Amino acid sequence: MHADPNCLFCNIVAGRIPSKLVYQDDEFYAFHDIHPSAPVHFLIIPKLHIASMALLTAEHAPMMGRMMALVPQLALQAGCRPYPEGGFRLVVNTGADGAQDIHHLHVHVMGGPRPWLRG
């Protein structure tokens, strides 16, 4: 897998920076957000370094489909309540105007009883 040695999230995946693991397999790594905005707040990232949602191509579609299919399972395991009474929110910040701070594609998964601190 292509990794960027200067990328915070690539370094988390490599184990050089600690994280609180939610899930990992050959393609994806999920970990708790260090500044949660909801009772359940974790990120899921591809291990492949893709800087932004804006840079996805058709070749990434199968990988992104697999990533999205993981979200409901991981959300429930992390403590989100089942749909339809419960649920979760997905947020993908993209580029400067989209408030993207870390330039490695990541999906925020947030849930738990409302109201949340932010969002």
MDAnalysis code that builds the backbone (N, CA, C; Angstrom):
import MDAnalysis as mda
import numpy as np

u = mda.Universe.empty(357, n_residues=119, atom_resindex=np.repeat(np.arange(119), 3), trajectory=True)
u.add_TopologyAttr("name", ["N", "CA", "C"] * 119)
u.add_TopologyAttr("resid", np.arange(1, 120))
u.add_TopologyAttr("resname", ["MET", "HIS", "ALA", "ASP", "PRO", "ASN", "CYS", "LEU", "PHE", "CYS", "ASN", "ILE", "VAL", "ALA", "GLY", "ARG", "ILE", "PRO", "SER", "LYS", "LEU", "VAL", "TYR", "GLN", "ASP", "ASP", "GLU", "PHE", "TYR", "ALA", "PHE", "HIS", "ASP", "ILE", "HIS", "PRO", "SER", "ALA", "PRO", "VAL", "HIS", "PHE", "LEU", "ILE", "ILE", "PRO", "LYS", "LEU", "HIS", "ILE", "ALA", "SER", "MET", "ALA", "LEU", "LEU", "THR", "ALA", "GLU", "HIS", "ALA", "PRO", "MET", "MET", "GLY", "ARG", "MET", "MET", "ALA", "LEU", "VAL", "PRO", "GLN", "LEU", "ALA", "LEU", "GLN", "ALA", "GLY", "CYS", "ARG", "PRO", "TYR", "PRO", "GLU", "GLY", "GLY", "PHE", "ARG", "LEU", "VAL", "VAL", "ASN", "THR", "GLY", "ALA", "ASP", "GLY", "ALA", "GLN", "ASP", "ILE", "HIS", "HIS", "LEU", "HIS", "VAL", "HIS", "VAL", "MET", "GLY", "GLY", "PRO", "ARG", "PRO", "TRP", "LEU", "ARG", "GLY"])
u.atoms.positions = np.array([
    [0.844, -1.187, 0.000],
    [0.000, 0.000, 0.000],
    [0.883, 1.241, 0.000],
    [0.505, 2.205, -0.778],
    [1.219, 3.476, -0.829],
    [0.938, 4.257, 0.450],
    [1.976, 4.736, 1.101],
    [1.849, 5.547, 2.305],
    [2.715, 6.793, 2.135],
    [2.331, 7.872, 2.836],
    [3.090, 9.115, 2.832],
    [3.770, 9.233, 4.191],
    [5.113, 9.222, 4.247],
    [5.808, 9.255, 5.529],
    [5.570, 10.536, 6.324],
    [5.065, 11.573, 5.675],
    [4.783, 12.837, 6.362],
    [3.323, 12.969, 6.789],
    [2.517, 11.950, 6.510],
    [1.081, 12.005, 6.795],
    [0.799, 11.473, 8.194],
    [0.084, 12.255, 8.989],
    [-0.287, 11.848, 10.338],
    [-1.012, 10.512, 10.332],
    [-2.013, 10.345, 9.472],
    [-2.804, 9.120, 9.469],
    [-2.010, 7.925, 8.950],
    [-1.117, 8.120, 7.983],
    [-0.256, 7.021, 7.538],
    [0.642, 6.566, 8.688],
    [1.094, 7.506, 9.503],
    [1.923, 7.163, 10.658],
    [1.120, 6.469, 11.746],
    [-0.151, 6.803, 11.886],
    [-1.022, 6.083, 12.821],
    [-1.191, 4.639, 12.351],
    [-1.479, 4.451, 11.078],
    [-1.642, 3.102, 10.523],
    [-0.369, 2.286, 10.727],
    [0.784, 2.919, 10.569],
    [2.067, 2.222, 10.705],
    [2.432, 1.950, 12.163],
    [1.666, 2.504, 13.100],
    [1.944, 2.278, 14.512],
    [2.980, 3.212, 15.103],
    [3.419, 4.208, 14.336],
    [4.407, 5.163, 14.842],
    [3.777, 6.227, 15.734],
    [2.471, 6.412, 15.599],
    [1.710, 7.340, 16.440],
    [0.579, 6.528, 17.052],
    [0.394, 6.606, 18.372],
    [-0.640, 5.788, 19.013],
    [-2.054, 6.244, 18.649],
    [-2.955, 5.277, 18.672],
    [-4.374, 5.556, 18.456],
    [-5.174, 4.524, 19.229],
    [-6.440, 4.825, 19.435],
    [-7.340, 3.869, 20.089],
    [-8.105, 3.157, 18.980],
    [-7.684, 1.938, 18.699],
    [-8.189, 1.170, 17.564],
    [-9.659, 0.800, 17.723],
    [-10.393, 0.966, 16.640],
    [-11.768, 0.476, 16.523],
    [-11.780, -0.785, 15.670],
    [-11.001, -0.762, 14.562],
    [-11.035, -1.869, 13.597],
    [-9.863, -1.708, 12.636],
    [-9.377, -2.844, 12.137],
    [-8.467, -2.788, 11.005],
    [-8.510, -4.102, 10.241],
    [-8.255, -3.990, 8.949],
    [-8.066, -5.153, 8.086],
    [-6.993, -4.784, 7.075],
    [-6.904, -5.495, 5.989],
    [-5.857, -5.210, 4.997],
    [-6.022, -3.854, 4.321],
    [-7.267, -3.362, 4.231],
    [-7.540, -2.126, 3.498],
    [-7.824, -0.907, 4.364],
    [-8.382, -1.119, 5.561],
    [-8.910, 0.003, 6.340],
    [-8.411, -0.004, 7.771],
    [-8.422, 1.178, 8.345],
    [-8.045, 1.360, 9.748],
    [-9.069, 2.326, 10.332],
    [-9.643, 1.976, 11.462],
    [-10.612, 2.847, 12.133],
    [-10.142, 3.071, 13.564],
    [-10.258, 4.306, 14.018],
    [-9.784, 4.670, 15.346],
    [-10.608, 5.820, 15.910],
    [-10.628, 5.915, 17.236],
    [-11.405, 6.951, 17.908],
    [-10.805, 8.332, 17.659],
    [-11.680, 9.317, 17.467],
    [-11.261, 10.700, 17.310],
    [-10.711, 11.201, 18.644],
    [-9.605, 11.939, 18.613],
    [-9.018, 12.434, 19.860],
    [-9.775, 13.631, 20.431],
    [-10.627, 14.261, 19.623],
    [-11.476, 15.365, 20.079],
    [-12.916, 15.062, 19.657],
    [-13.568, 14.108, 20.316],
    [-14.889, 13.667, 19.856],
    [-15.947, 14.767, 19.928],
    [-16.814, 14.761, 18.926],
    [-17.934, 15.682, 18.850],
    [-19.250, 15.028, 19.232],
    [-19.213, 13.736, 19.528],
    [-20.421, 12.976, 19.855],
    [-20.019, 11.847, 20.801],
    [-20.984, 11.239, 21.481],
    [-20.650, 10.124, 22.371],
    [-19.884, 8.994, 21.669],
    [-20.217, 8.731, 20.420],
    [-19.456, 7.806, 19.570],
    [-18.867, 8.653, 18.449],
    [-17.557, 8.646, 18.310],
    [-16.919, 9.428, 17.237],
    [-15.596, 8.752, 16.893],
    [-15.592, 8.121, 15.741],
    [-14.365, 7.506, 15.255],
    [-14.185, 7.836, 13.784],
    [-12.983, 7.588, 13.297],
    [-12.668, 7.809, 11.895],
    [-12.348, 6.469, 11.254],
    [-12.725, 6.342, 10.012],
    [-12.322, 5.183, 9.213],
    [-11.570, 5.727, 8.009],
    [-10.396, 5.130, 7.760],
    [-9.543, 5.604, 6.674],
    [-9.083, 4.416, 5.833],
    [-8.840, 4.660, 4.555],
    [-8.171, 3.622, 3.772],
    [-6.697, 3.612, 4.160],
    [-6.083, 2.447, 4.189],
    [-4.644, 2.376, 4.443],
    [-3.865, 2.961, 3.266],
    [-4.424, 2.873, 2.086],
    [-3.854, 3.510, 0.906],
    [-3.930, 5.019, 1.101],
    [-2.817, 5.713, 0.930],
    [-2.832, 7.169, 1.090],
    [-3.516, 7.820, -0.115],
    [-4.689, 8.362, 0.149],
    [-5.427, 9.187, -0.811],
    [-5.650, 10.490, -0.068],
    [-5.153, 11.580, -0.593],
    [-5.148, 12.834, 0.156],
    [-6.543, 13.383, 0.434],
    [-7.498, 13.142, -0.448],
    [-8.794, 13.798, -0.302],
    [-9.874, 13.082, -1.093],
    [-11.103, 13.251, -0.655],
    [-12.269, 12.759, -1.398],
    [-12.256, 13.323, -2.815],
    [-11.748, 14.538, -2.972],
    [-11.722, 15.191, -4.282],
    [-10.827, 14.469, -5.278],
    [-9.936, 13.606, -4.786],
    [-9.001, 12.912, -5.670],
    [-9.416, 11.483, -5.989],
    [-10.594, 11.072, -5.541],
    [-11.076, 9.728, -5.861],
    [-11.362, 9.608, -7.355],
    [-11.112, 8.412, -7.864],
    [-11.411, 8.114, -9.267],
    [-12.289, 6.865, -9.310],
    [-12.713, 6.502, -10.496],
    [-13.544, 5.312, -10.662],
    [-12.835, 4.059, -10.148],
    [-11.518, 4.021, -10.200],
    [-10.791, 2.838, -9.716],
    [-10.921, 2.675, -8.202],
    [-11.238, 3.745, -7.482],
    [-11.407, 3.671, -6.030],
    [-12.818, 3.247, -5.618],
    [-13.741, 3.172, -6.565],
    [-15.147, 2.895, -6.232],
    [-15.337, 1.588, -5.464],
    [-14.734, 0.466, -5.880],
    [-14.931, -0.762, -5.098],
    [-14.427, -0.633, -3.657],
    [-13.271, -0.004, -3.479],
    [-12.725, 0.184, -2.136],
    [-13.661, 1.054, -1.284],
    [-14.157, 2.133, -1.863],
    [-15.049, 3.025, -1.115],
    [-16.360, 2.333, -0.783],
    [-16.836, 1.488, -1.679],
    [-18.042, 0.714, -1.392],
    [-17.827, -0.214, -0.212],
    [-16.676, -0.877, -0.178],
    [-16.367, -1.756, 0.955],
    [-16.245, -0.953, 2.250],
    [-15.654, 0.237, 2.162],
    [-15.509, 1.070, 3.354],
    [-16.880, 1.493, 3.882],
    [-17.755, 1.929, 2.998],
    [-19.088, 2.359, 3.429],
    [-19.895, 1.188, 3.993],
    [-19.699, -0.005, 3.444],
    [-20.417, -1.175, 3.949],
    [-19.953, -1.564, 5.350],
    [-18.744, -1.187, 5.731],
    [-18.238, -1.448, 7.081],
    [-18.855, -0.525, 8.133],
    [-19.239, 0.662, 7.715],
    [-19.668, 1.684, 8.667],
    [-20.797, 1.226, 9.591],
    [-21.903, 0.670, 9.094],
    [-22.979, 0.288, 10.022],
    [-22.529, -0.722, 11.075],
    [-21.742, -1.707, 10.678],
    [-21.238, -2.710, 11.611],
    [-20.353, -2.064, 12.678],
    [-19.421, -1.219, 12.256],
    [-18.507, -0.579, 13.208],
    [-19.241, 0.406, 14.108],
    [-20.228, 1.112, 13.554],
    [-20.995, 2.067, 14.357],
    [-21.716, 1.355, 15.493],
    [-22.352, 0.237, 15.196],
    [-23.041, -0.532, 16.243],
    [-22.056, -1.062, 17.275],
    [-20.933, -1.605, 16.813],
    [-19.933, -2.137, 17.733],
    [-19.351, -1.047, 18.632],
    [-19.273, 0.183, 18.116],
    [-18.700, 1.292, 18.881],
    [-19.701, 1.911, 19.853],
    [-20.981, 1.537, 19.736],
    [-21.964, 2.032, 20.693],
    [-23.115, 2.829, 20.133],
    [-23.202, 2.988, 18.821],
    [-24.361, 3.665, 18.239],
    [-25.592, 2.787, 18.417],
    [-26.728, 3.422, 18.605],
    [-27.972, 2.684, 18.743],
    [-28.469, 2.261, 17.357],
    [-29.187, 1.125, 17.273],
    [-29.650, 0.633, 15.973],
    [-30.632, 1.583, 15.280],
    [-30.613, 1.544, 13.976],
    [-31.551, 2.253, 13.108],
    [-32.924, 1.621, 13.271],
    [-34.032, 2.347, 13.250],
    [-34.166, 3.760, 12.939],
    [-34.158, 4.682, 14.166],
    [-34.317, 4.155, 15.364],
    [-34.345, 5.030, 16.546],
    [-32.978, 5.654, 16.796],
    [-31.924, 4.900, 16.535],
    [-30.563, 5.394, 16.716],
    [-30.013, 5.898, 15.403],
    [-28.845, 5.420, 15.062],
    [-28.229, 5.826, 13.803],
    [-26.890, 6.497, 14.022],
    [-26.416, 7.151, 12.986],
    [-25.106, 7.794, 13.023],
    [-25.045, 8.831, 11.920],
    [-24.038, 9.670, 12.000],
    [-23.785, 10.695, 10.981],
    [-22.417, 10.429, 10.386],
    [-22.301, 10.606, 9.068],
    [-21.011, 10.520, 8.382],
    [-20.630, 11.911, 7.908],
    [-19.371, 12.274, 8.101],
    [-18.867, 13.565, 7.637],
    [-17.526, 13.324, 6.957],
    [-17.377, 13.883, 5.763],
    [-16.105, 13.829, 5.044],
    [-15.735, 15.269, 4.684],
    [-14.768, 15.821, 5.387],
    [-14.288, 17.167, 5.077],
    [-13.356, 17.061, 3.875],
    [-13.542, 17.974, 2.921],
    [-12.799, 17.887, 1.662],
    [-12.234, 19.251, 1.287],
    [-10.918, 19.367, 1.284],
    [-10.253, 20.605, 0.886],
    [-10.401, 21.726, 1.902],
    [-9.763, 22.831, 1.614],
    [-9.754, 23.977, 2.529],
    [-11.171, 24.499, 2.806],
    [-11.985, 24.648, 1.761],
    [-13.343, 25.145, 1.959],
    [-14.218, 24.149, 2.702],
    [-13.854, 22.880, 2.681],
    [-14.599, 21.849, 3.389],
    [-14.037, 21.536, 4.764],
    [-13.103, 22.352, 5.236],
    [-12.508, 22.239, 6.576],
    [-11.681, 20.966, 6.762],
    [-11.020, 20.499, 5.700],
    [-10.161, 19.326, 5.818],
    [-8.829, 19.750, 6.428],
    [-8.509, 19.197, 7.599],
    [-7.255, 19.520, 8.286],
    [-6.160, 18.502, 7.996],
    [-6.512, 17.220, 7.943],
    [-5.551, 16.151, 7.683],
    [-5.766, 15.675, 6.250],
    [-4.724, 15.758, 5.459],
    [-4.861, 15.426, 4.039],
    [-4.577, 13.952, 3.784],
    [-5.495, 13.157, 4.330],
    [-5.611, 11.719, 4.086],
    [-7.109, 11.468, 4.194],
    [-7.703, 10.943, 3.150],
    [-9.139, 10.703, 3.125],
    [-9.586, 10.020, 4.413],
    [-10.584, 10.602, 5.072],
    [-11.121, 10.002, 6.293],
    [-12.594, 10.341, 6.428],
    [-13.319, 9.389, 6.978],
    [-14.747, 9.545, 7.209],
    [-14.963, 9.552, 8.717],
    [-15.587, 10.627, 9.201],
    [-15.974, 10.701, 10.605],
    [-17.296, 9.952, 10.760],
    [-17.370, 9.051, 11.722],
    [-18.600, 8.350, 12.055],
    [-18.976, 8.807, 13.459],
    [-20.145, 9.457, 13.577],
    [-20.574, 10.030, 14.854],
    [-21.971, 9.548, 15.190],
    [-22.193, 9.251, 16.454],
    [-23.511, 8.808, 16.879],
    [-23.637, 8.845, 18.378],
    [-24.738, 8.301, 18.842],
    [-25.043, 8.308, 20.262],
    [-26.181, 9.275, 20.535],
    [-26.713, 9.221, 21.743],
    [-27.852, 10.073, 22.081],
    [-27.544, 11.548, 21.869],
    [-28.513, 12.275, 21.346],
    [-28.372, 13.706, 21.108],
    [-28.860, 14.453, 22.349],
    [-28.476, 15.690, 22.595],
    [-27.655, 16.526, 21.700],
    [-26.172, 16.229, 21.859],
    [-25.430, 16.513, 20.800],
    [-24.000, 16.336, 20.826],
    [-23.343, 17.653, 21.143],
    [-22.094, 17.583, 21.564],
    [-21.329, 18.767, 21.865],
    [-21.270, 19.704, 20.660],
    [-20.926, 19.140, 19.501],
    [-20.849, 19.908, 18.253],
    [-21.519, 19.081, 17.164],
    [-21.887, 19.747, 16.070],
    [-22.376, 19.027, 14.905],
    [-23.818, 18.669, 14.995],
])
